[in-house]
Amino acid sequence: MTETLEQLFRQYYTPSAQAERQREIEEYHRQLIGSLEKQERKKVLRIIDAKDMIEQEHTLESFVCGFRLAWRILSELYGKP
């Protein structure tokens, strides 16, 4: 079931349009990386990667919860005479 929900998520999920905010983040990221030594850069990149993974997992979990809620509501509406 989880695999099916993940496939539905990939098929129907559309990221919100926040292009300006994304450009701002990338600019700050470039500025920060440019001012750090190699070891500090690696740490910052690990933090950013971890944050992005948490965000992706949260988005998927939210989709799955919403889908399950919709499924329960439909079952209650149409499953009982």
N, C-alpha and C positions, 0 to 999 in steps of 0.2 A: 504494500500500500504506500509506504514512504517513497519508494522509487517512482511510483505512478504520480504521486503528488509533486515530486521534484521535476518530473518531465512536464507536468502541467504548468508548473511555475516557470520553467525555462521557456515554454511556448507562449505564455500569456503575460509575463512580467515585462513592463516597460519602465525603465528608470525615469524618474522625474527630471524635467529639463531644468538643470541648475548650472548651465554652462558658465555663467559669470562667477559663481562661487567656486567652481572647479578651477577656473583659470587663476583666481586669486590664491587658492591653495597651492597650485603648482608653482606660482611665482614665489610665494613664501618658502616653499620647499627648496626651490633652486637657490634662493638667497641663503638659506640656512646651510645647505650642503656646501655651497661655495665658501663658507666661512669656517668650516670644520676640518679637522684632521681626519685621516682615513679611518681610524678606530671609531671616532665619534660619528662619522657618516654611517658606518655599519650599524651602530646602535640606533640611530634615527631611522634608518631604513627598516630595521626589524620592528621598531615601534609602529611605523606606518603600515607595514605589512600585517602585523597583528591586529591593528585597528580595522583595517579593511576586511580582514577575514571575519572579525566579530560582526561587523556591519552586514556582510553577506549572509552569515549564519542567522542573524537576527531577522533579516528581510525574508529569508526562506521560512523560518519558524513562524513569522507573522502570517505569511501566505497560507501555510499549512493549517494554522489555527483558524483562520478565516474560512478556509475551505471546509474544514470539519464542522464548524459552526453552521455554515450554510447547509451542509449535508444533514445535520441533525434537525434543523428547522424544516427542511423539505420532508424529511422522514416523518416528523410530527404532523405536518400539514396534510401530506398525502398518504401516509402509512396507516392512518386510523380512519375507520369508516365514519 
